Amino acid sequence: MKIAFTPTRPDGDYVLVLPLTGADDERLDSLGGDAEGVKASLAKQRFEGKRGKSATVFLAHDGGRRMLAVGIGEGEDLDLEILGATLSAQLGKSGETHAVLDLSERDVSTDAAARAALGVVVRAWTFDRRTKKKPEEETTLEEVTIVAAPTDAAARWESRYAPLAKGIALTRELVTEPANIIYPESFVERVREHAKDTGLVIETLGREEMEKLGMGALLGVNQGSVREPRLLIMKWMGGEGDATPVTLIGKGVTFDTGGISIKPALGMEGMKWDMGGAGAVSGAMLAIAGRKAKANVIGICGLVENMPDGNAQRPGDVVTTMSGQTVEVINTDAEGRLVLGDAMTYAQREYSPEVMIDLATLTGAMVISLGHEMAGFFTNNDGLAAELLEASSLSGDKLWRQPLAEAYDRLIDSPIADMKNVGPREAGSITAAQYLQRFVEDGVKWAHLDIAGMAWSDKAKPAYDKGATGYGVRVLDTYVEREWEA
């Protein structure tokens, strides 16, 4: 999608997009002879200017030009990101190739105007491998021009929000690709491809290196697969000195059959997105590097495939983690926490972070708790909780804090190992978090984001169509900007 900022409307063929408070908005008077007819048409369509709602009319005096009216809400803060997203959703396959968003007579800040472009680009993202499509299914919108924005809005878009859009796009791409395309090795190469020329340093560990480090839990998950496991390490050292204040950890199960504890066949194809946490961390690191953040951030993704062959891990096996703790594997479908535990230990021993945040599509229980409206998170630090909630509010990636307690922790005690990888059916998301907390070393502030209900959507929403949402990139990027930029 090409984005341009200009002081006045261009010449030529385009669809005009006007942000309006309702069918009687005084701004419609600028349409001259068409004004009363447009107002009547909008009223008949019951256009009331509600945020994100839209209606289409055609301007007779302007050669029948299409005009899209987009509601901005009466007396509400002007949310230009939703405005831009609505534009993309309504016009993406409309047959129009160029849209002009006219912000004249609207009190718009530089940042808000740049966020309009973010909304356009993020909502316009599509993934479609079909070779035969009907004409009406083809995406046609190629260019959006934003008129009458503050003069420095273009620079703000390019430096702050274009990198974020690229990070979200990477996450969606990784999550959407099928498991025969994205597996541990190709996941790494796809990230390398997108990170080219950003300065993001990418390293990997293979099976032998992880064996030497004692990552028995992570490797145990992968032992039923012919795909080779990888530990992906992404480094962005844009801050002062060489200290690493924050490390981001992502669960990257590129396909999850459940292993020997195999999942039901119905819906299993969706388990291609069980690497949503790793996808989010990768997208966030791309965004952070792309905007040259003045912070030191490390991203680490444990990449495996969970398959049920003759060499697969069995229920009842006991594995030794990199931390030295032993785990009785009660259920091989509770594999994400096994991967994360070893990745967390590696992160702490290698980089000594002050803060460690992990993201994972970890438990179905979280979907039962919170549905698809927000992710649950757990933390050992109230200050970090407040910071993440603030980042959540500002970014739009919604979070809700969940509890941790000793009573829940006792539910994963094992009679033959240091812990079990699952507790009882009740409080499944909490016992999963308690498992992860056992790998947090003294003095480290830690948070676990269970994004199981947020990485994929079966319904279109304002910021995305059906499919991969890109959830997690925004909240991590916002958190780093607010708390760690030098």
Secondary structure, 3 states (H helix, E strand, C coil): CEEEEECCCCCCCCEEEEEECCCCCHHHHHHHHHHHHHHHHHHHCCCCCCCCCEEEEEEHHHCCEEEEEEECCCCCCCCHHHHHHHHHHHHCCCCCCEEEEECCCCCCCHHHHHHHHHHHHHHHCCCCCCCCCCHHHCCCCCEEEEECCCCCHHHHHHHHHHHHHHHHHHHHHHHHCCCCCCCHHHHHHHHHHHHCCCCCEEEEECHHHHHHHCCHHHHHHHCCCCCCCEEEEEEEECCCCCCCCEEEEEEEEEEECCCCCCCCCCCHHHHHHCCHHHHHHHHHHHHHHHCCCCCEEEEEEEEEEECCCCCCCCCCCEEECCCCCEEECCCCCCCHHHHHHHHHHHHHHHHCCCEEEEEECCCHHHHHHHCCCCEEEEECCHHHHHHHHHHHHHHCCCEEECCCCHHHHHHHCCCCCCEECCCCCCCHHHHHHHHHHCCCCCCCEEEEEECCCCCEECCCECCECCEECCCCHHHHHHHHHHHHCC
